[in-house]
Amino acid sequence: AERASQQHHMATMLASPETAAEFDGDGLYRLRSFRSIVDPFRDEVLAEEHNALQTTEISKMKGQSLVCALNARLIAVNIRFITYATKEGLIRVIHQNGQTMFKVANSTKGKIMDMALLGVDGARNAPKTLLVCADDQARVSVFPILHSAPQSKYTEEALRRLELIFPAEPSEAPLRVLAHPVDAQVFLTMHQGHVYVWSLSKLLACTPVEIRPPAEEERQGFLSFDGQSSSTLEACSHARSSMGERLRDLALSVDGKCVVILLADDQLSVEVFHLTVASIGGGRSLELMQRTTLGGAPAHSIRILGESYIGNEPGQVLVAAGRSGCDLRVFQLATRSATPVGPLLQELRAEVPPDSSSEQDDAPVCCVDATTSAPHDILGLAYSTAKFVLILPLAEAWTLERGLPFPSVRRLVIDSPTSQTAYMVGKSFGTRGEAFFMFRGYNFLRSKDSLPGCHVVVNEVVKPDLISRQRTIKVARPGATRTPEELAAAKNAGPSEPPSIATSEVEPPAPVVQAASAALTVLVAPTASTSIASAQASSMTDESRGVPHGHRALPPPPSAPAPAPPAPSAGDDMDAVAATPAWDSAGEDANEEAVDASGGGGGCATPDAEGQAAAGGDPGSSVDEAGHASKRDGGENMDWGFVKQIAASFVKGLEHRRGKLADQ
């Protein structure tokens, strides 16, 4: 039932029309619907975009290039180190301050296939960062990289290089390595049909094997472990596809509690496993939480972004990309749920370069990657044949009920196409505060001798606010709660009427006045004219009243009746916008003030005296022409519109405070 519901929801979303993103003229595209198209080649590039980046050259490699599998990476960075692979199993390590530069090498001179940095982004209290890499000789090597202190202060165990040796068969050889986002002693290896989760502290307690690699003296000194022995497997847990399929990609949730594997089928199929650091070891299998086929075109890459939780609301998203890397689908990810992968939230398609030939359709057009160090809130699409990078910051304090996860796209103009990427947010030496950095590798053939070459550079965004997270925009969810039969019936029946919860005859409803803002939606509607309607309406949940989940509905005034059921949601209309977009704080405040003024005045529909009496109000009260209730016995008038305006402003302030606390 869950799979059918998600497939129906995706089909409904994909049936809605695509909307072109709005271009602001300075490289910013604003997304206004669930399905958006961004065309960076159509819009003119201004001088400001050319000056948005500061480029620093890191390396010029001759006779070699950075080539690996689709989802692997040969550049890994954190706030302390820059690392990239070179030839013959060598890895260049550069300190971010530029004062230290050296190389490390595996024991076999095997070509590096994938690499990652452990150490929870080079934490200050950690003495070292661990570099993990997989090579084409079916080995996984672990190198300690000391932060600053001389080696004499550390024990031999702290400086020990490790390697895991696997069988050379394709089904057992490691294809990917992945760092745990929270624990610096945990990493994952992905193989053709399974995943291992390794604990380094438990691995050191296992029995090593005596292997002397045929290499020069400086390449020896590894502590080697047989990756298939029963002793070594005591240091890991594993996850295998429940149906025995091959794996295409692997991702870890931001809080490290879920392992998501992408299956190599012709649909978008994923399996989610529960992971706790304490449960790693003993060769145990990870608990399978969810297997789901989301439908649509097959995906070739998955990435996870966001914050673990914002209050009680999940703040992570699972991004699935197609083979080209230009088409993205964004799903909700709730690691505390029994079914973590939720509904489709957004779809984005980036146009391919105009000169792309049909022969290159099977090759990746964009390199899709996310920030590998905290905060994990920026996604990048770097074109492999064009001089553009599209940056998608996750919406600020995003949750399911607050709108689009990615409300904007920033186009950055670079001086060369991109073959490898690594993104990071960190302290800048040239600007105040934190800046966004892009570490890129560009492969090419030299014109004079046709030999391969590669340039590695870092691009720093000069103005940090260019990549700042925006407030989200709330849009209608097309057909999110209707079955195909209901949609067909609604289409044949024409415009639907507001639902009625009263069992007896009720008054015809007056129009609903909706006050929409990015933080609060308040629906003011007339009540039914029977006591039964009033009793049932008073027991309605916040969601059934039309108030977004997580917001508390405003209580009705003492002499006013409880609100009746609202008119059909704007979610039934694919093109309807349910909230005012806010792109800067000044514009947002101005919009909300205008909405509050219109919602709090005398334009609200107000029930008549008979309706108030039926709802339990004072039978002696009446309604004047301005829509304000007044006492017939000469009592004091009360401006309920003004009271509602004050209440709306108060709730808005609470929600703003709640967002700030969640960010902290």
ROVEX-772587 format. One record per residue (C-alpha): residue in three letters; x, y, z. Coordinates in steps of 0.2 Angstrom, whole numbers, plus 5000, padded with zeros to 4 digits. Example, Ala and Ser with C-alpha at 12.3 -4.5 7.8 and 13.67 -1.06 7.14 Angstrom:
BEGIN
ala506249785039ser506849955036
This chain:
BEGIN
ala500050005000glu501450125004arg502350084988ala500750114978ser500350274987gln502150344983gln502050294965his500350374963his501050534972met502550534960ala501450504945thr500350654950met501850764953leu502650724936ala501050754927ser501050934933pro501851054920glu503651114921thr503951294925ala505451394919ala506451464934glu506351654935phe508051734931asp508551894942gly509951954931asp511351924943gly511551734941leu510051694953tyr508651584947arg507051574958leu506051414958arg504151444959ser503451264957phe503751084961arg504351054943ser505651184937ile506851204923val508451304924asp509251354908pro510951434912phe511451444893arg509951554888asp510251704900glu511551834897val513051824909leu513451994917ala515052064922glu514652044941glu514551854938his516351854930asn516951934946ala516051824959leu517451704961gln519251704966thr520251564958thr521851484965glu522851354956ile523351204966ser524151084953lys524551054935met524750874932lys525450814915gly525250634908gln523850594920ser522050644923leu520750614937val519550484930cys518450364941ala516750294942leu515150404941asn514950424960ala516750404966arg517850554969leu519750584968ile519750744977ala519350754996val519350905007asn518950965024ile519351115034arg521151065037phe521750965021ile521650955002thr521950784995tyr521850724977ala522450564969thr523950554957lys524750414947glu525350244954gly524350244970leu525050414976ile523950544985arg524450724987val524050795004ile524150985006his523751085022gln522451215019asn523651355025gly524851295011gln526351265024thr526351075023met526350965007phe526750785005lys526250624997val525650455004ala525550294994asn524650124995ser525649964995thr525349904977lys525450054966gly523650014961lys522650154954ile521550254966met519750224963asp518850324977met519350414993ala518650505008leu519250595023leu518750545041gly518950645057val517250735057asp517950875047gly519550895055ala518850935073arg520051035084asn520150915098ala520650765086pro522550735084lys522350675066thr521350655051leu521150485043leu521250465024val520350315017cys520550254999ala520050104988asp521150054973asp521049934958gln521949794967ala520449764978arg521249844993val520649985005ser522050085013val521950195029phe523250335031pro523350445047ile523750625043leu524350725059his523650895061ser525150995068ala526150905082pro527750815078gln527650635076ser528750595092lys527250635103tyr526150495095thr526250315098glu526650185084glu524750135084ala524250315081leu525450325066arg525050145059arg524450135041leu523149995039glu522449905023leu521049785020ile521349655007phe519849584998pro519749444984ala520049514967glu518349444960pro517249584954ser515849534966glu517049564981ala518149704976pro517849874984leu517050004973arg516750154985val517250215002leu516150335012ala516550425028his515350425043pro514750605046val514750595065asp516050455071ala517850485065gln518150295068val516850225056phe516850215037leu515950115024thr516450015009met515249974995his515449814984gln514549754969gly513049674980his513349724998val514049865010tyr515249845025val515249965039trp516949965048ser517450015065leu519350055066ser519450035084lys518849855083leu519849825067leu521449855077ala520949725089cys520849595075thr522249475070pro523249545055val524049445042glu525849445037ile526049515019arg527649595013pro527149694997pro528349694983ala528849874984glu530149984990glu530550015008glu529550175010arg527950085004gln528049955018gly527449965036phe525549925033leu524549825045ser523649715034phe521949625037asp521049495027gly519449575022gln518549405021ser519249315037ser518149285051ser519249375063thr519149535052leu517349525050glu517149545069ala517549725066cys516149765054ser514249745050his513549725033ala512049765023arg511449665007ser510049694995ser508549595001met508249544983gly510049514978glu510249654966arg511849744962leu512149914970arg512350074960asp512650204974leu512750234993ala512350375004leu512250405023ser511050515032val511750675040asp511450605057gly512250445052lys510750335057cys510250275040val511150195026val510350215009ile510850104995leu510250134977leu509849974967ala510449954949asp508749924941asp507750014928gln506750104941leu507150214956ser507250084970val508150104986glu508350015002val508650095019phe509550015034his509650065052leu511350105058thr512050135076val513850145080ala513650035095ser512949895084ile514449885072gly515349725074gly515149545075gly514849525057arg513049565060ser511749615047leu511049795048glu509149805051leu508249835035met506949975038gln506250005021arg506249945003thr505350054991thr505250074972leu504850264969gly504550244951gly504950364937ala506550354927pro508050264934ala509250354945his511150334945ser511650444960ile510950484977arg511450624989ile510850675006leu510750845013gly509950945027glu509850945046ser509450795056tyr507850875064ile507151045065gly506151035081asn505150875079glu505050895060pro506350805048gly507450925040gln508450805028val508150765009leu508650624998val509150694981ala509150564966ala509950614950gly509850524933arg511350464922ser511650644914gly511650724932cys510450864925asp508850794931leu508550794950arg507150724961val507050774979phe506250664992gln505850685011leu507050585023ala506450555041thr507750455050arg506550425065ser505150355055ala504850175051thr504850215033pro506250355031val506050395013gly504450495010pro503550574996leu504250674981leu504450854986gln505250934971glu505950904953leu507251004944arg507950994927ala509551084921glu509651114902val511151034893pro512351134883pro511651184866asp513151094857ser512950924866ser512850784853ser511650634854glu513250524855gln513650594872asp511850564880asp512450414890ala513950514897pro513650624913val513350804908cys513450864926cys514450814941val513250804956asp513950824973ala513550894990thr514650975003thr515650835011ser515950935027ala514651005039pro513551095036his512850975023asp511651095015ile512351144998leu512151034982gly513151074966leu512951034948ala514551064938tyr514451044919ser515850934912thr515751024895ala515251194899lys515951334910phe514551344923val514251274940leu512451274947ile512351294966leu510751244976pro510751294994leu509451205005ala508051315011glu508351395028ala507551295042trp506751185029thr505351055034leu504050965024glu502651095029arg503651245024gly503751225006leu505151194993pro506751114999phe507751214986pro506951384982ser508351454972val509851404960arg511451514959arg512451504943leu514251524945val515451564929ile517051474929asp518551474918ser518551284913pro517351134913thr517351014927ser517850834929gln517950814948thr517250924962ala517250944981tyr516251074990met516651155007val516051295018gly517451365029lys518451515036ser519151615022phe520751715024gly520251845011thr518451885017arg517551895034gly516551755040glu516351585031ala516451565013phe515951435000phe517451344991met517351234975phe518851124973arg518851064955gly519850954943tyr519750974924asn520450844912phe521050884895leu522150834881arg523650944877ser523651014860lys525450994856asp525650804860ser523850744864leu524450684881pro523150694895gly523250824908cys522350894923his522151054932val521651064950val521051234956val519951304970asn518651434967glu518151544982val516551644982val517051824985lys515351874992pro514751745005asp512951805004leu512851744986ile512751564992ser511651605008arg510151495012gln508551575008arg506851565016thr505851435007ile504351464996lys502751375000val501851304984ala500251194982arg500651014981pro499750944965gly498550804969ala499450754985thr497950684994arg496850624980thr496750454972pro496550434953glu494750394955glu494450554965leu495350654953ala494350594938ala492750614948ala493250794953lys493650834934asn491950774929ala491050864942gly491851024940pro492251144954ser492051064971glu491051134985pro491851155003pro491550995013ser490250995027ile490450905043ala488650945049thr487350815049ser485950935047glu485551075035val486751215036glu486851395029pro487751425012pro489551465016ala490251635013pro491951655004val493451605014val494751735017gln496551665017ala498051755024ala499551675018ser501351705023ala502951605024ala502751575042leu500851565045thr499251525036val497651575045leu495951535038val494451635043ala492751555038pro490951565043thr490251425054ala488851305052ser487151355059thr486851205070ser487551155087ile488050985079ala489151075067ser489951185081ala490251035092gln491150945078ala492151095072ser492751125089ser493550955089met494450975073thr496350955072asp497451095067glu497751005050ser495850985046arg495651175049gly496851215036val498251265048pro499951185043his500551045054gly501651115067his500751285069arg499351305082ala497651365076leu497051535083pro495651505095pro494051595090pro493451745101pro492351705116ser490751765107ala491151705090pro490851535083ala492151395080pro492751405062ala491851295049pro492851175037pro493851275025ala493651275006pro494651144996ser496551164998ala497551254985gly498451084984asp497051024972asp497651154959met499351124952asp499751304948ala499051384964val500251464975ala499851454993ala501051575001thr501951734997pro503751704992ala505051795003trp506751814996asp507451945008ser506851995026ala506352165021gly505252105007glu504551965018asp504052085032ala503152195020asn502152055012glu501651995029glu501152165035ala500052185019val499252015021asp498952045040ala498152205036ser496952135023gly496551985034gly496252085050gly495052215043gly493152215040gly493252115024cys493151945033ala491551855031thr490551855048pro489151745054asp487451815057ala486551825074glu485651665071gly487251575068gln487951645084ala486451595094ala486551415086ala488451405091gly488151445109gly488451635108asp487551775116pro485751775108gly485651965111ser487252005101ser487152065083val488352105069asp488652275062glu489052335045ala490852325048gly490852145053his491152175071ala490052095085ser489252215097lys488052195112arg486252255110asp486152305128gly487452445125gly488952335130glu490752385125asn491152345106met492552225102asp493552245086trp493852055083gly494752095066phe496052195076val496152055089lys496551925075gln497852035068ile498752045085ala498551855087ala499351825070ser500751935074phe501051855090val501051675082lys502251735069gly503451795082leu503351625091glu503751535074his505151655071arg505951615088arg505651435085gly506551435069lys508051525077leu508151395091ala508051255079asp509551335069gln510551345085
